[in-house]
């Protein structure tokens, strides 16, 4: 069917594209920058999502019915929740990184060293693995949703389900706030640069064009992620 072919293309694209990103960064030391550490984290999450979560969906699309048992269903549900959380928290950390780079550059140099950044990313992965635990430890189980062809939690209004949504709502608020302030400062910065050029004066603090472009690119990535995941 068309859906199975499209799903196969997405899986191959996710595996090959993200693996290529990891290979390029591994081979080129100049690309091992702070922003690219976040890109590596996102690429790993995408690879695991394509390798663990997508194949059961593909099997359903090919067969026209559910083809996997309870264990695969629970594994898929756990992986979807955890890996989506990894991506969301990583993008939130990206927003915080951009905030300190643009708004508080003095603090940025101290806070976002290569070692500290790696530690932050490791903490994100560990924290994300705890996101599904309240739901599972409360006796709930992931169930197969035929309309979405994957296993996920049952939407119920209880404490454990609401606790899971805190993992989503809080990061979204943080990254939205950070990017709002960042783009507000960038707009003011560009206006100040234009006025200084007219008066032939120089600014004591300038944001590089590269930093601005990286910030915009990462913001577009965040928007794409939210557009794809929030409806689910």
Secondary structure, 3 states (H helix, E strand, C coil): CHHHHHHHHHHHHHHHHHHHHHHHHHHCHHHCCHHHHHHHHHHHHHHHHHHHHHHHHHHHHHHCCCCCCHHHHHHHHHHHHHHHHHHHHHHHHHHHHHHHHHHCHHHHHHHCCHHHHHHHHHHHHHHHHHHCHHHHHCCCCCEEECCCCEEECCCCCCHHHHHHHHHHHHHHHHHHHHHHHHHHHHHHHHHHHHHHHHHCCCCCCCCCHHHHHHHHHHHHHHHHHHHHHCCC
